[in-house]
Amino acid sequence: MKLFCAIVGVAGNAFEVDIAEDASVSALKDVIKEKNRVTITCDAKDLQLFLARTKDGAWLGLDEAGAASVALDKGGHPQHLNTKLVGMGSMERINKCVGNLPDQDQVHVLVKVPLSNSERQWVELLSSLSWNDTKSLCSSHGSTWKYQGKPELVETLVEPLVGHYNAWKRGDEDKQNHALHLVMSGPGTGKSRMLDEMKGLLYEAAVRSKDQTLIDRMEKPYVFRVTFENGTQATGSLFNPAIPELDISYRMLYQFWTGGTTFGIFSYHLQTFTEQRLGIEDVIGILAKLEKKDVKEMTVILCVDAFQHLMNDGSKDCPFYRVMRSVCGFLNSSRAFTVCVCSATIEKPVSEALAGSPQKRLFLVPPALDGKEIFKPETPTKKLLVGDMGGHGRALETLDLVLQQEGAHVEELDPISVIKKVVDELKHVYPGLFDRGVFTPAVCKELMSAIISQRRYDVTDAIGDLTVDKLRSLGLFRLTSEGRLECAFIFLVELMRNLPALVDEISNFDEQLTRSVTTWQQFERFVGFYRMIKSIAFRGTPISLSKFHAGARFANIEGVKITERSPRKLVQAVSQHDTNSGSGVLSVTTSEHGNVAISDMDTVIINGTSAQAGDLFMGIELTTIGGQQVQCNEVIQCKFLHTKAKFKEETYAEEREKAVDDSDVFLLITSSPVAKFDPPPRCGIVSIEDFPQYFGPFASRAFRSLLAPPNINVAPYQVLCLVEGLGRKTADKIVQERAKQKFTDVDDAVNRLCDNPKCATAKALRLLYWRYSNSNVDTFMQT
């Protein structure tokens, strides 16, 4: 008998076979196999045969037997119009199965050829994929904070995005026309968050471009967010050294994998797909098939986080280099319109990987966070704590958690305790940053010098044994767009505690540091402390006077250098003194250190109260343009003015006349704005607008010194202990007395706490603020 057969899923393939009517179905399989030796490669016994008859008894026509009307259900069973077809058992006789033969141009046997191993894997993979765009790279609680810096970032993105899009439309694969976005910054600064926000940022950039076709494309892109950490971390070697892009494409597939396995198991499974290409472009093709879209109609944003975890030995054979280049290749030639964004904590390897390549690059730096926008701090204490995090997201998150754990009003907290707890938590986050083996005293000194002098650096420049790039990768350091190195104040304190030669040469340095960091000081004392820090940071290294006092406005000091021979002590003169070097004052009696010689150049002297001359003075050594060494005085005058009127040149000249000779260095620091004028030679000025530039990371302390002192009625015990002239004993008495009844004014405090109203303790008490409000909303009441 003659039977017409067709292979399931292949249109127009009907063929005829001759077989005895009483032959078995198994024999029919052998005949079919023999008839199609090239097409059918499996064993005959593995074929599955089905009657090509519908549920109403009609036979399928030649066209119906093709792929259009016969499909496989989820179990792999052929069906016609959602009705399963009847299978033919191997032991059955053909005449009993078939019955009456169909008419000409009809098919009565359908042949299902089993899938090959690779085909079966492919079907299995596709059935376990479903597009998922909900994954985020940043999962910490700060990920819900309002994103900052959007307008500036969007403005940066517009031109490269438009150029990239126009080149893609032309089919232009020139590397110079396709920008690779590179997010470079230290850990905990917002790189992952920026990648999470890239969809919205790029859409805003498209809107700003006013190109409607680009806007339409960027409105609903497919966003891949892959990472080399957090569950899909790098393994130390590539999945397939011959195909480096698999380390990206496997992670892309994992984003919409529904199988529920770990990435390790998933990637191991994919590596068995030896006959399938699963490169980055192939993943886009799979997504297009799932979404039933033409690849060219799709817009894709590929975000790759934590590139630094790929092994990098600086060669072109290392995983870092090869994977980075594969991303570039995909970016330049993708059939879909694609934007690629990569992040890393280190910039040098990225630059080296792209060295010699004309690949266009757009470097993006996550903005420093404005903590005040996040926390809305109402009190000076909280403002100070927030500012100490240096705008680093991870540090701000840690502070937030510590404050929540404390569970008290911020004005009642011990700031020293809060800072210590934050630092302890950050040691777990940034172990390399707190390694004393890395940050030796010598390195700490160089770092302090680099930060205070505000020199400009490149990522490859070295500070001690560490490059700026390496420093940034450790955490809490930032390189500004101007090339200046910044450090969160909480870590700057750690650097200062580890400065060399302090125990023997500066007594009670740690106490002075703690007091300056955590509580209010008189402005003159704070300025003196900062000048003392400079003497330590620049010790033994001749440095230009302009860099030593970076941020101040000087005139005519070109070529003049200052050399600090030893770290200075901050001392208080017991009486008033003339401060110019020609006055004949050779030594000064101080309250803590007896007589000190100005010529020893190891002190910063705070002048006696209400002195007509400078507020602070010290002996210094200068080197002039001709190499001549000159010993003179450096005098600092602090003018605390409650006015918005500009400080005038005439007033400046009067202050200078009282303080210095022509050979001395004079610096006036004022809380008011300053009129424009050129100071005389070796003279400078710092206005309140210059505080951030002059005091750098200490600026918040400078501003705090201009505010009211701690409030005797609410300041925490630990803060009272640190007030100059009080100590623990008096702080204990204050806490006990105010618990009985709040102090009504300063005189009330002196009467209740001191036997002698003229003693040192009484003087310290008279500096404190006292006004009390039950609502505790008066900011001057807070520390």
C-alpha positions, 0 to 999 in steps of 0.5 A, a space after each residue: 500500500 502507498 502512504 503519504 507522510 509529512 514531518 511535523 513542523 516542516 512545510 511542503 515536505 510530504 513524501 510517499 512510501 510503499 509498505 505491506 498493509 499488514 506490516 507493523 508500525 515499527 517496520 513503517 518507521 524503518 521505511 521512513 528512516 531509509 527514505 530520509 537518510 539525510 533528513 532524519 539522523 536519529 534511530 528509526 525506533 526513536 521516531 514518533 508517528 501520528 495519524 493525520 486525522 482530525 477529531 471529526 475523522 477528516 484527513 489533513 491536506 498537504 498544506 495542513 500537514 505543514 508547520 502552519 496548522 500542526 504544532 507541538 503542545 508544551 508536552 511535545 505532542 502534535 496537535 491540530 487546531 488545539 486537538 491532539 492527534 492520535 499516536 501510532 503504537 510500534 506494535 500495531 498493524 498499519 491496516 488497523 491503524 489507518 483503515 480507509 486510505 485518504 484521497 489523493 493530495 491528503 496525508 495520513 501519517 505525521 512523523 515527529 523527529 526527536 530533537 537533538 540534544 542541542 535543540 532540546 536544550 534550546 527549547 528548554 532554555 526558551 521555555 524558562 525565559 521571561 523578560 524581567 526589568 525589575 532587577 536593581 543593582 543598588 539594594 541598600 536602603 539608600 536606594 530609595 533616596 531621591 536621586 541627586 545631580 540629575 540635571 547636570 548628568 542629563 546635560 552631559 549625556 545629550 550630545 554623545 547620545 544624539 551622535 551615537 543614535 545618528 551613527 547607528 541609523 546610518 549603519 556607521 560602526 566607526 568607534 569614534 561615533 559610539 560613546 561608551 559610558 564609563 562610571 568611575 568612582 570609589 566604592 559606596 559613592 553611587 555607581 550602582 545607583 547611577 546605573 539603576 537610574 540610567 534609563 531615566 537619565 537617558 530618556 531625559 537626555 533624549 527629551 532635551 535633544 528634541 529628536 522625537 524619534 530618539 525620544 520614542 526609542 528611549 521611552 521603553 528600552 530593554 534594560 540589562 543590569 548585570 554585575 560582577 558581584 552580589 550573587 553573579 560575582 566574577 570567578 577569577 577566569 572566563 567561562 570560555 577564554 575563546 569567547 570573552 563576551 559570554 561573561 556578559 551574555 550569561 549574566 544578561 540571560 540570568 536576568 530573565 531566567 525563571 528557573 530559580 537556580 543560583 547563577 553558578 548552577 545556571 552558568 554551568 548549565 549554559 556551558 554545556 550548550 556547545 553547539 549554540 552561540 550565546 553571545 551578547 548579540 544572540 541574547 538580544 535575538 532571544 529577547 526579540 523572539 520572546 517579545 515578538 519584535 524585530 531586533 532593529 526596532 528594539 532599544 537596549 541599555 546594557 549596564 555592567 557594574 563592578 568591572 574591577 572584579 575581573 582579573 587584570 594583569 595589565 596585559 591584553 590577554 587578561 579577562 578585564 581587557 578582553 571583556 571590555 573590548 567585547 562590550 565595545 564591539 557589541 556597542 559599535 555593531 549592534 543591530 538593536 540601538 544600544 547604549 552601554 554603561 560600565 562602572 568600576 572603582 578603578 580608572 587606570 585599567 579601563 584607560 589601559 584597556 582602551 589605550 590605542 583604541 579610538 573608541 569614544 568614551 564618556 566618563 561619568 562621576 557620581 555626584 557627591 550627595 548633599 546629606 542635608 537633602 536626605 536627612 533635613 537636619 535641624 540641629 548643628 550637631 546633626 548637620 555636622 555629622 551629616 557633613 562628616 560623611 563627605 557626601 559618600 552614600 555608603 557612609 551616609 547610610 551607615 550614619 542613618 542606621 546608627 542614628 536609628 539604633 541610638 533612638 534618641 534626639 540628636 541634641 542628646 547624643 554624644 557625637 564622639 560615640 556616634 562617630 566611633 560607631 559609624 567608623 566601626 561599621 565602615 571598617 567592615 565595609 572598607 577593610 583595606 581603608 583601615 589597614 594600618 599596614 597601608 596607611 603608615 604614618 608617612 603615608 598619612 602625612 603625605 595624604 594630609 598634605 595633598 588634601 590641605 594643599 588642594 594640589 591637582 592630581 591625575 589618577 596615575 599620580 602616586 601619594 606615598 606608595 598608593 596611586 590616586 586611583 588605588 586610594 579612590 578604590 579603597 573608599 571615602 576618597 574622591 577625585 573632583 572634576 578639577 583633579 583635587 583629592 578629597 576625603 570624608 572627614 570621618 576618615 581624615 580624623 583617622 589619618 590625623 590620629 596616625 600622623 607621625 611624631 605626635 606622642 613625644 612632640 605634641 602633648 595631648 594631641 588626641 584630646 585637642 583633635 577630639 575637641 576640635 572635631 566634636 565640639 564647639 571652639 572659639 574661632 581663634 582656637 579653631 584657626 590655631 588648631 588648623 594651623 597646627 595641623 598644617 605644620 604636621 602635614 607639611 613638616 620638613 618639606 619646603 612648600 610655596 606659601 600660596 600652597 601652604 595657605 591654599 584658598 587664601 587670596 594673596 598678592 606678590 608671594 611668587 617664589 616665596 616658600 615656607 619650611 615647617 621644621 617641627 610640628 607645632 603646639 597650640 598654646 595660650 599666652 597669659 597676657 597681651 603681646 605685640 606680634 610683629 617681628 620687630 617688637 623685640 618679643 622673644 618669648 611668651 609666657 603661656 598657661 600650659 607650657 610656661 615660657 616658649 621661645 618664638 624662634 623655636 618655631 614649634 608653637 602657634 600662640 593665641 594672644 592674650 584676650 582683647 590684644 590690639 595686635 594679631 590674634 595668633 602669631 608664630 615664628 616661621 622660616 621663609 625662603 625667598 626667590 634668591 634662595 635667602 632664608 628669612 626668619 620672621 613672624 606669621 600673624 593671623 587676625 580673626 575678625 568676627 563681624 555680624 554684618 553683610 557689609 564688605 570688609 574694606 581695604 582701609 580697614 584691612 590696612 589698619 589691622 595689618 598696621 597693628 599686627 606686622 612689619 613689612 617682613 612678616 606674613 599677615 593673614 586676615 580671616 573674616 566672617 564677612 565678605 570682602 571688597 576686591 583689592 590687592 593685599 600688600 606683599 606677603 599679605 593675604 585675606 580669607 573671606 567667609 566665601 573662601 572658607 570651603 576653599 581655605 579650610 577644605 574638609 575642616 570648613 564645617 568646623 570653621 562655620 560652627 565656630 562662628 555659631 553660638 557655643 554649647 548650651 549649658 542646659 541641653 549639651 550632652 555630658 561628653 560635649 561639656 567635658 570637651 569644653 576648654 576649661 571645664 573637664 569631667 568634674 565640672 561637667 558632672 556638676 552641670 548635669 546634676 544641677 540642671 536636673 534640679 533646675 535649669 540655669 537661668 543665665 550665665 551668672 546663675 551657672 557661675 554662682 551655683 558651680 563655682 566658689 570663685 567667680 573669677 576662676 578659670 572654670 567661671 571664665 569657661 562657663 561665661 562662654 557657654 550659651 544658656 537660653 532654654 526652650 521647652 520645645 528645644 527648637 532654638 538652633 542656638 541651643 544645640 551643640 
